[in-house]
């Protein structure tokens, strides 16, 4: 067997096998942490199947005697592209409901501070530059709140819900709003979650447990789903440790809670892992941070913002009443 043939089939295997794993994980809702992690990478099925199709097409055009062996590769690649394209399409297509006439948009930002290590000035710059009305922060600590206030957050968003955790503790979630906050209650998740009203909107500010403990992750999402069903918030905001491809997120979407970026056709906006190593920037692979928009709202825009010192990108979304 010639070296070129070996290289061709090795390349096919290296493209198709990971693609199959992603497709199988997305279809089967795996119970283990590895399978859950694979679901988060579902969008990568598109370039993997696309690469396999390019290889198969090139071989079919140049080496007719390979047709019997290569044609199944092309068929599998096309089928995979169709399936993954169908899953990805809502992020870039489909008309969002228009905002109601005469209504003002609300700008929402979510930021995971990575145990309070995110640069507070950068967070406040994101609030100021984005004219943010509501900020939800996860993994917020006493020192990080002091830093945010020193950078001017209290002047921009003077109303708050939640309490910071001691330094080194990543379980606290807080919300900061331009408008007064009222009717504050807890969302019964393992890590801090808050339900409150601000600016005429009911908001759930949450942080789901990571899927490295799958049973806890599923229990957290079950608790969130129950709270959403009971209280019908307008917004669900925070680090959900899940992408739109995970089963709990698909169930929320079926209940009317759509990702703002998806609704606004803003495209794939991965937020994690974003931690820099020296001068090397992080390469986010999955969007696990979200602004979910309930049935009474629509989304006009969403974009990611850099959070130096954090392992997450932030998100800023513009939403409005329908």
C-alpha positions in Angstrom: 0.0 0.0 0.0 1.4 3.3 -1.1 2.2 6.0 1.5 -0.4 8.4 -0.1 -3.1 5.8 0.4 -2.2 5.3 4.0 -2.2 9.0 4.6 -5.6 9.4 2.9 -7.3 6.7 5.0 -5.6 7.9 8.2 -7.0 11.4 7.6 -10.5 10.0 6.9 -10.4 8.0 10.2 -9.1 11.0 12.2 -12.0 13.1 10.8 -14.9 10.7 10.8 -14.4 8.9 14.1 -14.5 12.0 16.2 -17.4 13.3 14.1 -19.3 10.1 14.8 -18.6 10.4 18.5 -20.1 13.9 18.5 -23.1 12.9 16.6 -23.7 9.8 18.8 -23.4 11.9 22.0 -25.8 14.6 20.8 -28.4 11.9 19.8 -28.2 9.8 22.9 -28.0 12.2 25.8 -25.1 10.4 27.6 -25.1 10.0 31.3 -21.3 10.2 31.9 -19.1 13.3 32.2 -17.1 12.5 29.0 -20.3 12.1 27.0 -21.7 15.3 28.4 -18.5 17.1 27.4 -18.7 15.7 23.9 -22.2 17.2 23.5 -20.8 20.6 24.2 -18.5 20.2 21.2 -21.4 19.3 18.8 -20.7 22.3 16.4 -17.3 20.8 15.6 -19.1 18.1 13.7 -19.5 20.5 10.8 -15.8 21.0 10.1 -15.0 17.4 10.8 -17.7 16.0 8.4 -16.8 18.8 5.9 -13.2 17.8 5.9 -14.1 14.2 5.3 -16.3 15.2 2.4 -13.6 17.3 0.8 -11.2 14.3 1.0 -13.8 11.9 -0.3 -14.7 14.2 -3.2 -11.0 14.7 -4.1 -10.4 11.0 -4.2 -13.6 10.3 -6.2 -12.5 12.9 -8.8 -8.9 11.8 -9.1 -9.0 8.0 -8.5 -12.0 6.3 -10.1 -10.9 2.9 -8.9 -11.4 4.1 -5.3 -15.1 4.8 -5.9 -16.4 1.7 -4.2 -14.4 2.3 -1.1 -14.7 6.1 -0.9 -18.4 6.6 -1.8 -19.6 5.4 1.6 -17.3 8.0 3.2 -18.9 10.7 1.1 -22.4 9.5 2.0 -21.6 9.5 5.7 -20.0 12.9 5.5 -23.0 14.4 3.7 -25.5 12.8 6.2 -23.4 14.2 9.1 -23.3 17.7 7.5 -27.1 17.6 7.1 -27.7 16.5 10.7 -25.2 18.9 12.3 -26.3 21.7 10.0 -29.9 21.2 11.2 -28.7 21.4 14.8 -26.6 24.5 14.1 -29.0 26.4 11.9 -31.0 28.1 14.6 -27.9 30.0 15.7 -27.7 31.8 12.3 -31.2 31.7 10.8 -34.8 32.2 11.6 -36.6 35.5 12.3 -36.9 36.6 15.9 -40.2 38.1 17.0 -40.1 41.9 16.6 -40.1 44.1 19.7 -43.3 45.7 20.7 -43.8 49.2 19.4 -42.6 51.9 21.7 -40.7 49.7 24.1 -37.2 50.2 25.3 -34.6 47.5 25.1 -32.8 46.1 28.2 -29.1 45.3 28.0 -28.0 42.2 30.0 -24.5 41.1 30.7 -23.3 37.8 32.3 -19.8 37.2 33.5 -18.1 34.4 35.4 -15.3 35.9 37.5 -13.4 32.7 38.0 -13.2 32.6 41.8 -13.1 36.4 41.7 -9.9 36.6 39.6 -11.4 38.5 36.6 -10.1 42.0 36.2 -12.8 44.2 37.8 -12.0 47.2 35.7 -12.5 45.2 32.6 -15.9 44.0 33.8 -17.0 47.5 34.7 -15.7 48.8 31.3 -17.9 46.1 29.7 -20.9 47.5 31.7 -20.1 51.1 30.8 -19.3 50.5 27.1 -22.3 48.3 26.6 -24.7 50.6 28.5 -25.6 47.5 30.5 -28.8 47.6 32.6 -28.4 44.3 34.4 -25.2 42.4 35.3 -25.1 38.9 36.6 -21.8 37.6 37.9 -20.9 34.1 38.9 -18.0 33.0 41.2 -18.0 36.4 42.9 -16.0 37.0 46.0 -15.7 39.7 48.7 -12.5 41.0 47.2 -13.9 41.0 43.6 -17.0 43.0 44.7 -14.8 45.5 46.4 -12.8 45.8 43.2 -16.0 46.2 41.1 -17.2 48.9 43.3 -13.8 50.7 43.3 -14.0 50.6 39.5 -17.3 52.3 39.5 -19.9 49.6 39.3 -21.9 50.9 42.3 -22.4 54.2 40.4 -23.5 52.5 37.2 -25.7 49.7 38.7 -26.5 50.7 42.3 -29.0 48.0 43.1 -27.9 44.4 43.9 -29.1 40.9 44.9 -27.1 38.2 46.5 -23.9 38.1 48.6 -20.3 37.5 47.7 -18.5 34.4 48.9 -15.2 34.4 50.8 -12.1 34.7 48.7 -11.3 31.4 47.0 -14.9 30.2 47.0 -16.6 29.9 43.6 -20.2 29.3 44.6 -21.6 32.8 44.9 -23.8 34.6 42.3 -24.8 38.2 42.4 -26.9 40.6 40.3 -26.4 44.3 39.8 -29.1 46.5 38.3 -29.7 50.0 37.2 -33.3 49.7 38.4 -34.4 48.7 42.0 -34.5 45.0 42.8 -37.4 43.5 44.7 -39.0 40.1 45.5 -35.7 38.4 46.0 -35.8 34.6 46.6 -33.4 31.7 46.1 -33.4 29.3 43.3 -32.8 25.9 45.0 -29.6 24.9 43.2 -26.4 23.6 44.7 -24.6 27.0 44.0 -26.2 30.4 44.6 -29.1 31.2 42.4 -31.5 34.1 42.8 -35.0 35.0 41.5 -35.9 38.7 41.6 -37.8 41.5 39.9 -36.1 44.5 38.4 -37.2 47.0 35.7 -40.4 45.2 35.3 -38.7 41.9 34.5 -38.5 38.7 36.5 -35.0 37.3 36.4 -33.3 34.1 37.4 -29.6 34.6 38.0 -28.0 31.2 38.3 -24.8 29.1 38.1 -25.3 25.4 37.4 -22.9 22.8 38.7 -20.2 21.6 36.3 -20.8 18.2 34.6 -17.7 16.6 36.1 -20.3 15.3 38.6 -23.1 14.3 36.2 -25.7 13.5 38.8 -25.3 16.8 40.5 -25.3 18.6 37.1 -28.6 16.9 36.2 -30.1 17.6 39.6 -29.1 21.3 39.3 -30.8 21.6 35.9 -33.8 19.7 37.1 -34.1 22.3 40.0 -33.7 25.1 37.5 -36.4 23.7 35.2 -38.8 23.3 38.1 -38.1 26.9 39.3 -38.6 28.2 35.7 -41.9 26.3 35.4 -43.1 27.6 38.7 -42.1 31.3 38.5 -42.0 31.9 34.7 -39.1 34.4 34.7 -38.5 36.6 31.8 -34.8 36.0 31.8 -32.5 33.1 32.9 -28.9 34.5 33.1 -25.6 33.0 34.1 -23.1 30.1 33.7 -25.3 27.1 33.0 -22.4 24.8 32.3 -24.4 23.5 29.3 -24.7 24.4 25.6 -27.9 24.7 23.6 -27.2 21.1 22.4 -27.5 19.6 25.9 -30.9 17.9 26.8 -31.7 20.2 29.7 -31.2 23.3 27.5 -33.3 21.8 24.8 -36.1 21.2 27.3 -35.9 24.9 28.4 -36.0 25.9 24.7 -39.1 23.8 24.3 -40.7 25.6 27.2 -40.0 28.9 25.5 -36.6 29.9 26.9 -34.3 30.6 23.9 -30.7 31.6 24.0 -30.5 35.3 23.1 -27.7 34.8 20.7 -29.6 32.1 18.9 -32.8 34.1 18.8 -30.9 37.1 17.4 -29.0 35.0 14.8 -25.7 36.1 16.3 -24.0 32.9 15.5 -21.9 30.5 17.6 -20.3 32.4 20.5 -18.2 30.1 22.6 -17.4 31.4 26.1 -15.2 28.7 27.7 -12.3 28.0 28.2 -10.9 31.5 27.7 -8.0 31.6 30.1 -4.8 33.1 28.8 -1.5 31.3 29.3 1.1 34.0 29.3 0.7 35.8 26.0 -1.2 32.9 24.5 -5.0 33.7 24.4 -7.5 31.1 25.4 -9.5 29.3 22.7 -13.2 29.1 23.8 -14.7 25.8 22.6 -18.2 25.9 24.1 -20.9 28.4 24.9 -21.9 27.5 28.4 -22.8 31.0 29.5 -26.2 32.2 28.5 -28.9 34.9 28.5 -32.1 32.9 28.0 -35.1 34.9 26.9 -38.6 33.9 28.0 -41.7 33.9 25.9 -42.6 37.5 26.7 -39.3 38.9 25.3 -37.3 38.9 22.1 -33.5 39.3 21.5 -32.0 42.0 19.3 -28.3 41.3 19.6 -25.7 39.4 21.6 -21.9 39.6 21.6 -19.0 38.2 23.6 -16.7 40.4 25.7 -13.2 39.7 27.0 -12.7 39.2 30.7 -9.0 39.2 31.5 -8.2 37.0 34.5 -11.3 34.8 33.9 -11.6 31.4 32.2 -14.8 32.6 30.6 -15.8 35.2 28.1 -18.7 37.4 29.1 -21.8 37.9 27.1 -23.8 41.1 26.5 -27.3 40.7 25.1 -30.0 43.3 24.1 -33.5 42.1 24.8 -36.9 43.8 24.5 -40.6 43.0 25.1 -42.5 41.5 22.2 
